[in-house]
Every structure is written in C-alpha cells, then in structure tokens.
Amino acid sequence: MKAMSPVMLTPLAVVFGLIVGFLSAEVWNDAERANAAVIREAGALGTVVLLAASSPGENEAQIRALVRRHTLDAVSEEWPAMARQQTTLAMTTAADTRALELALSLRPATEAQSIAQREMVSALRTALDARRERIIVSRSKINWVKWTVVLLLAYLILLTIAIVHSDNRTTAAIAMGIFSVAVAACVVLIASHNRPFTGQISVAPDPLLQVMPKE
C-alpha cells in the first residue's frame, strides 16, 4: 500500500473542494432569493397599504383588511407548508384574488386617485409575483445524488489518507480525524442552508408582519 503516491490526494481534494463550493453557492443563492422575495413582497404590500388611503369610500378599510388577511395566511399556513415543501403555485388565497378585484373595480374621482389605483394594482401584482418566487424557492434542495457524490469523495480521500500513512497509525488517525471534522463542518454548513424556510436560520416572515395593517 505504501506504493501509492501522496499526490493522489491532490486531485481528489480539488474535486471535493469544487463540488462543495458549487453546493455552497447553490444553497446560499437560494437563501438570498428567498430573503429578497420576502422583502419585495413586504415592500409591495406596504405600498398597497399607503395607497389605500386615497381610495374612495370604505375601500381603504377593505384593502387594509385584505392585506392583513394575506399576511396572516402567509404566516400561519404558507410558512409551515413551505417548511415541509408542500406548497404549490396553485395556492392562491381568496384574499389575494379579492384584493386585486377590488383594486381594479375602484372608480377614481380625481387624477390623483387614478394614479394611486394604477400604482396599487402594480404593487399587488409585484406582491403576488414575489409570493410565487418564495414558493418556488421553498421547493429547492440538494438532491440525494449530489450528497452521495460528496460523501463518496470524502470516503475516498479518507481511504487514501489511511493508505498513504499506513506505516504510522497515529499519523493516519490524526490526519483522518482532521479531515473528518472538516467534512462534517462542510456538511453541516450546507445542510443548514439547504432548505431556506426550514431550520433555525430559516427565512422568517418578519418583514411581512412589520407592514401588516393593524385591526
């Protein structure tokens, strides 16, 4: 076994590092997309609430109530479903449909109200687009094939380390232990970001709650 050259570790380590880097970039990109979608949705809903003040009659109260219902549904129903990856794009709430219908049915009496109506419809569409974006991102994850490749490469590197240092068990044990801890740290880091809406560092609905109208 001593005939194996330590140079074998270099290509294995390079391939392992590249794959870990690609997986890290993938999960962090998904986390950033999820955060951006939630912030964009909250910003659009906040705009709707502000523009509702210029709506004629009792429409302001109705729009505020619908925005509040959208937020409550998102927090109580959609977030747990996204954590379980059970959401679908077909999950359009009645509050969203009613809010868009109400905004389109407004009869502005002034030019200012007409402008506010157009901006409100645009903000509602932005909020719905952002909602669809976070639902799509919530279903992203690293598949079992990628995990298998990472673990297989880690095993091959450990085996190579053991062969290269087969004449010194203490050195082999220390080297294998250091690499094992490094692999475990990489796996934990990637797994913790694997599903953006699951876990202790998941994307929270706080931005939506901050713009939610009070009763």
C-alpha positions in Angstrom: 0.0 0.0 0.0 3.0 2.3 0.5 3.5 2.3 -3.2 0.5 4.7 -3.6 1.8 8.3 -4.0 0.5 11.1 -1.8 0.0 13.0 -5.0 -3.3 11.1 -5.3 -4.7 13.3 -2.6 -4.4 16.4 -4.7 -6.9 15.7 -7.5 -9.3 14.1 -5.0 -9.1 17.2 -2.7 -9.5 19.6 -5.7 -12.6 17.7 -7.0 -14.1 17.6 -3.5 -13.5 21.3 -2.9 -15.1 22.2 -6.2 -18.2 20.2 -5.5 -18.5 21.6 -2.0 -18.0 25.1 -3.4 -20.7 24.6 -6.1 -23.2 23.2 -3.5 -22.4 26.1 -1.1 -23.0 28.7 -3.9 -26.3 26.9 -4.8 -27.8 26.9 -1.3 -26.6 30.4 -0.5 -28.1 31.7 -3.7 -31.4 30.1 -2.8 -31.3 31.7 0.6 -30.7 35.1 -0.9 -33.5 34.6 -3.4 -35.9 33.7 -0.6 -34.9 36.7 1.5 -35.2 39.0 -1.5 -38.6 37.6 -2.4 -40.0 38.1 1.1 -38.6 41.7 1.3 -40.0 42.5 -2.1 -43.4 41.1 -1.1 -43.4 43.1 2.1 -42.4 46.3 0.3 -45.2 45.9 -2.3 -47.8 45.2 0.4 -46.6 48.3 2.3 -47.1 50.3 -0.8 -50.6 49.0 -1.2 -51.5 50.0 2.4 -50.2 53.5 1.8 -52.0 53.9 -1.5 -55.2 52.6 0.1 -55.6 55.9 2.0 -56.5 57.6 -1.3 -59.2 55.1 -2.1 -62.8 56.4 -2.2 -65.4 55.3 0.3 -64.9 52.3 2.5 -62.4 50.7 0.1 -59.4 51.7 2.3 -60.7 49.6 5.2 -61.4 46.6 2.9 -58.0 46.8 1.2 -56.2 47.0 4.6 -58.3 44.0 5.8 -57.3 42.0 2.8 -53.6 42.8 3.1 -53.9 41.8 6.8 -55.6 38.5 5.8 -52.9 37.9 3.1 -50.2 38.3 5.8 -51.9 36.1 8.4 -52.5 33.4 5.8 -48.8 33.5 4.7 -47.6 33.3 8.3 -50.0 30.7 9.7 -50.5 28.5 6.6 -47.9 29.1 3.9 -44.7 29.2 6.1 -45.4 25.8 7.7 -46.2 24.4 4.3 -43.0 25.8 2.8 -41.0 24.3 5.6 -42.5 20.9 4.7 -42.0 21.7 0.9 -45.7 21.1 0.3 -46.7 24.4 -1.3 -47.7 24.7 -4.9 -48.1 27.7 -7.3 -51.8 26.9 -7.4 -52.2 28.0 -3.8 -53.7 31.5 -4.5 -55.6 32.8 -1.5 -59.1 34.3 -1.7 -57.7 37.5 -0.1 -55.2 37.9 -3.0 -57.9 37.5 -5.6 -60.4 39.8 -3.8 -57.7 42.5 -3.3 -56.8 42.5 -7.0 -60.5 42.6 -8.0 -61.2 45.4 -5.6 -58.3 47.5 -6.8 -59.4 47.0 -10.4 -63.0 47.9 -9.6 -62.2 51.2 -8.0 -63.8 54.3 -9.6 -61.4 57.1 -9.1 -62.9 60.6 -8.9 -59.7 62.6 -9.4 -56.5 62.2 -11.3 -54.6 61.5 -8.1 -56.9 58.6 -7.3 -56.5 57.3 -10.8 -52.7 57.3 -10.4 -53.0 55.7 -7.0 -55.2 53.0 -8.4 -52.7 52.1 -11.1 -49.8 52.0 -8.6 -51.9 49.9 -6.3 -52.6 47.3 -9.0 -48.9 47.3 -9.9 -47.9 46.8 -6.2 -50.4 44.0 -5.8 -49.0 42.2 -8.9 -45.5 42.7 -7.5 -46.6 41.1 -4.2 -48.1 38.2 -6.0 -45.0 37.7 -8.1 -42.8 37.8 -5.0 -45.1 35.3 -3.3 -44.8 32.9 -6.2 -41.0 33.4 -6.1 -40.7 32.4 -2.5 -42.9 29.3 -3.1 -40.7 28.2 -5.9 -37.5 28.7 -3.9 -39.1 26.9 -0.9 -39.1 23.7 -3.0 -35.4 23.8 -3.9 -33.0 21.5 -2.2 -29.9 19.4 -2.8 -30.8 16.1 -4.2 -29.5 12.7 -3.0 -27.2 12.3 -6.0 -25.2 15.4 -5.0 -25.0 14.3 -1.4 -23.9 10.8 -2.5 -21.1 12.2 -4.6 -19.8 14.4 -1.7 -19.8 11.6 0.8 -18.2 9.2 -1.7 -15.4 11.6 -2.4 -14.9 12.2 1.3 -14.7 8.4 1.8 -12.1 8.0 -1.0 -10.0 10.8 0.5 -10.1 9.2 3.9 -9.1 5.8 2.4 -6.3 7.4 0.5 -5.0 9.1 3.7 -5.1 5.8 5.5 -3.1 4.1 2.7 -0.5 6.8 2.5 0.1 6.8 6.2 -0.4 3.0 6.7 3.1 2.7 8.3 2.2 5.1 11.1 -1.2 4.6 12.6 -1.0 7.6 14.9 -0.4 10.0 12.0 -3.1 8.3 9.9 -5.6 8.6 12.7 -4.8 12.3 13.3 -4.9 13.1 9.6 -8.2 11.2 9.1 -9.7 12.9 12.2 -8.8 16.4 11.0 -10.3 15.7 7.5 -13.4 14.1 9.0 -14.1 17.2 11.2 -13.6 19.4 8.1 -16.1 17.3 6.1 -18.6 17.3 8.9 -18.4 21.1 9.2 -19.0 21.5 5.4 -21.9 19.1 5.5 -23.5 20.9 8.5 -23.0 24.3 6.9 -24.5 23.2 3.6 -27.4 21.2 5.2 -28.3 24.2 7.4 -28.9 26.3 4.3 -30.3 23.6 2.1 -33.9 24.5 2.6 -34.4 28.3 3.0 -37.6 28.0 5.0 -36.6 25.2 7.4 -34.4 25.2 10.5 -33.1 27.7 13.0 -31.6 30.0 10.4 -34.5 29.9 8.0 -36.1 32.9 6.3 -38.7 34.3 8.7 -41.9 36.3 7.8 -40.9 39.2 9.9 -40.9 41.8 7.0 -44.5 40.9 6.2 -45.5 41.2 9.9 -43.9 44.7 10.0 -46.1 46.0 7.2 -49.3 44.2 8.3 -52.1 46.7 9.0 -53.5 46.8 12.5 -57.1 46.0 13.1 
